[in-house]
Amino acid sequence: MWQTFLIWRVMNAPLPVFNPFRKLLKLKLPNSAEKSPSSFWSRASSWLPSQMMGCLVGLGVVILTVFVSLLCIIFITPVVFLFFGSLPALMFMISISFGGYLSLKITSKLGKIRIAGIYDLIGVTAYGDQRATWLIGRTIYKDILWLKDTRIMMSNSVYILIGFLTLMSVLGIISALATPATSTINLLFLETVMGLGFLTIAVYLSFVQAMVIGYLIALWSIDLSSDGLNRLIATVGGFLGSQLVVYLIAYLILAIGLPALYVRMKWDTFITLGLAQLIGLAILHEMLVRMMLRVLARQAELPYAMWRSEIGI
């Protein structure tokens, strides 16, 4: 199983009904341990607005994409080409920034617990030190409401964009079959639409991977023997360094090396190149996540399998 989405699912799983770590004063989190279970209508009333907002954002992204595409066709200017050329990098940077914020947030709050002298007491709880640290990190993540809304909006935007691009692909195939004389133009249109679909999925994968890596690096940094400022610097350096390495490798192998290989081998690039680049990016993301899991297990001085059972993954 892909460890990236396994950790992502663990991060977004419901917290235990009784979560003793909410009572830690330094976290400044609301105490919800004594709240009664919410009714169906109260859960629906809090779930529907965020989902509706996410759908509206996704629809807005689709409309903006179509509008800018029309501008590119009508007004062929260097500014428009510069916009489209820098758009993928901008989207990846935005996705990565969310993971960096989460990493700093968790590191900062767990650091305050260490300064208060409470962190060493976590290990004597029923959860144990490893699972307790993961639960505290998840609690911090869950209480960043705007980050939760961003995740919902990102997911809904991807669904809407993929649905829209799938519809465009079907129309392109129908047009190519109905008008063979313009099949070259239709195939070029279909390849462009599929490329946008691969880019959309790649951006979402980058968002998920950045959030997971930010979470894992924050848990790694909290066990460093250092003060709060140096721990924050290590968190920023570890997160940015890992992302730079991954995307530098992805650029060299997937954006430069793979197209050159296709040209040399005279392979057909229709759809296959974009799909191969997407799979390669997902594999690089997965390798980094698995590496971080190994680092955390070694830091805990436990065998990898035993460490996984300790934290419940």
N, C-alpha and C positions, 0 to 999 in steps of 0.2 A: 504494500500500500504506500502511496505517496505520503512521506512523513510531513511534507509541507502542509497538506490539507488535513492530516491527522491532528497536528498541533493547532491549526486554525480552527478545527472543530472543537478541540478541547478549550481553546480560548473563548469561544462563543457559546459553550455549553452553559446551561443555567447553573448558578451558584448554589451551594447547599442551603437548605432552608435555615439551618442554624450555622451561621458563619461567625465564629468567635473573633475573627480578626477585624471585623468591622468596628469593634470596640476600642481598637488601638487609637489612643487620643491623637497621636502624631499624624495619623492618616487623615484626620478630619473628615471622616466619611459618616454619612447618616446611619444611625443604628436601626436596622430593619429586621433584627432577629425576632422581635416580638410582634411583627406585623402579621395579621391573619392572611391566609391565602386570598389573592384577589379573585374576584368573580370573572366569569367569561366576558361579560359586557365591559368591565373595567379594563381587562386585557385588550379587548378588541378596540376600545376607544383610544388606547395608547398606541396600538399597533397600526391602525388604519391611517392616521394622519401622516406618520413617517413613511408608510408605503406609498400613499398618494403623493407626498412630496417627492419621493424618489422617482415615481413615474413621471411627474411633471418635469423634474430635472432631466431625466432621460429623454423625454420628448423635446425639451428645449435644446439638448445637445444635438439631437437629430435635425431639428429645424436649422440650427446654426451651421451644422455640417453641410446641409443642402444649400443654404444661402451662400456660404463661402465658396462652395463648389461652383455655383452659378456665377459668382463674381470672378472666379478664376477663368471661367469660359468667356465671359463678356469682356472683362477688363484684364487682359493678359499683361500684367505689370510685374516688375521685379519684386515689389513688395508682397504681392500675393504668393509668388514662388518662394520667397523667403519665409513667409508665414507657414506654408505647407512643409518646407524643408525643416523648420525648427519645431514644428508642432509635436512630432513624436518624442524628441528629446525633452520638450517642456512637459509633456504628459508623464513621462517616466520620472522626471525630477519631482513633480507634484506627488506622485504615488510614493516615492521614496521618502519624501518629507514627513508623511504621516507616520511611517515607522520610526523615523528619528525622534519625532515628538513623543511617541509612546515610550520609546526606550529611555529618554531623559526623564519623563514623568515617573516611571516606575523606579528608576535609579534614585531619583531625588527623594521620593517618599520612603523607600526602603532604607536609604542612607540616614534619614531622620530617625527611623526606628533604631538603627545601630547606635547613633549618637546618644539616644535616650537610654541605651542599655537594655532595651527590651528584646533585641533580636536574638540574643543567646537563649532566651526563655522559650522561644518558639519551638525549639527541638523537643521540649518535654511535653508538648501537647500530644493529643491522640493522633494527629496527622503526621507527626514526625517533621524534621526540619526541611526535607526536600519537598514533600507534598505541600507543606504549609507555605513555603516560599512561593511555589507555583500558584497556590490559592490566593495569596496576597497580591501577586502580580495580576492575576485575573480580576480580582476585586477592583484594583486601581483602573485597569483597562475598562471594565464594565461601567465604572462611574464617570468616565469621560463621555458625557452624553453626545456632544457634538461629533465625536469620533464614531460613535455608534450610528448616528444619523448619516455620517459620511459613508460608512460601510453599506448601509441600506441604499443610499443614493447611487453609489458605485455599482452595486449589484443590479439594481433596476435599470440603470443606464445601459449596462452591458446587455441585459436581456432585450431591451427595446432596440438598441443598435443592431444586435445580431439578428433580431426578427426583421428589422427594416432592410438590412443588407441581404438576408436570405430571400426576401421578397424581390429585391432588385436582381438577385442572381437568377431566380426563377424567370423573371421577365426577360432577362438577357438571353437565357437558354431558349425560351419560346421565340424571341425575336430572331435568334440565329437559325432556328429550324424553319421559321416561316419565311425568312428572306435570306436565302443562301448567298445572294450577291453581296450582302453587307456582313458576311460572317466574320471577316477579319476585324471590323469595327466592333461587332458584338462580342467577340472573344476578348478583345482588348478591354472593353467595358467590364466584362465578367471577371477578368483577371484583376482589374483595379478594385472592383467591389470585394472580391475575395481577399485581396491584400489589406483592405480596410478592416475586414472581419478579423483577419489574423492579428492586425495591429491592436484592435480593440481587446481581443483575448489576451494578448501579450501585456497590455497595460494593466488589465485586471490581475493577471498572474503576478506582475511586478508589485502591485499594491498588496496582495496577500502575502507574498514573500517578504516584502519590506516590514509588514506588521509582525510576521512571525520572527524574523531575524531581530527586529527591535526588541521584541519580548524576550527572546533567548539571550541576547547580549546584555540586557538589563539584569537578568538573573545571574549571568556570569560575573558581571562587574560587582555585584553586591558582596561577593566573597573575597574580593581583593583586599589585601592588607594595606589600606591607604585611607587618607582623609576624604571628606566629601568632595572637595574641589577636584582632586586628582582622580577620584572615581568617576566624576562626571566627564572629565577630559578623556579618560580611558573608554568610557561609553561612546562618546562622540567619535573618537578615533577608531574604535573597533567597528562601529556601525558604518561610518563613511568609508573606511578602508575596505571592509568586506564588499560593500556595494561597488566601489570603484574597481576592485579586482574582478568581480563577476562581470560587470558591464564592459570592462576593457577586454576581457577574454571573449565575451560575446561579440563585441565589435570586430575583433581581429579574426575570429573563427567564422562567425555566422554572417556578418555584414560584408567582410572582405574575402575571406578564404573560401567560403562555400559558393558564392557566385562565380569566383574564379575557377573553382573545380567544375562547376556546371558548364562553363564555357569551354574548358579544356577537354572535358569528356563529351562535349556536344550533347548534353542531356537536355530534354525539354523542360523549360522552367515554368511552364504553365501550371500554376497551383502548387506543384511539388516543391518548388524552392521556398515559397512562403511557409508551407506546412513544415518543411524540414527546419527552417529557422525558428519557428514557434516551438517545435519539439526540443530543439537544441537549447533554447532559452529555458524551457521548463526543466530540462535535465541539469543545467548549470545551477538553477535555483535550488533544485532538490539536493544536489551535492553539497551546497553550502549549508543547508539546514541540517543534513545528516552529520556534517562535520561539526557543527555547533553542538549537536546533541552528544557527540562523542566527547567534546571538550568539557561539557557540563558533567558528564559521568566521570571523567578523569578528575575533574576538580573536586567532586564529592568523594573521591577515593573509593569508588564502588565499581564492581563489574558492570558492564553496560546493561546486561539483561536484568540484574538486580536493581540497578538504578531506575530503569524503566518501570519495573513493578512498584518501586517506592513511590514514584510520582503518579502512577496509574495510567500509563500510556502503553 
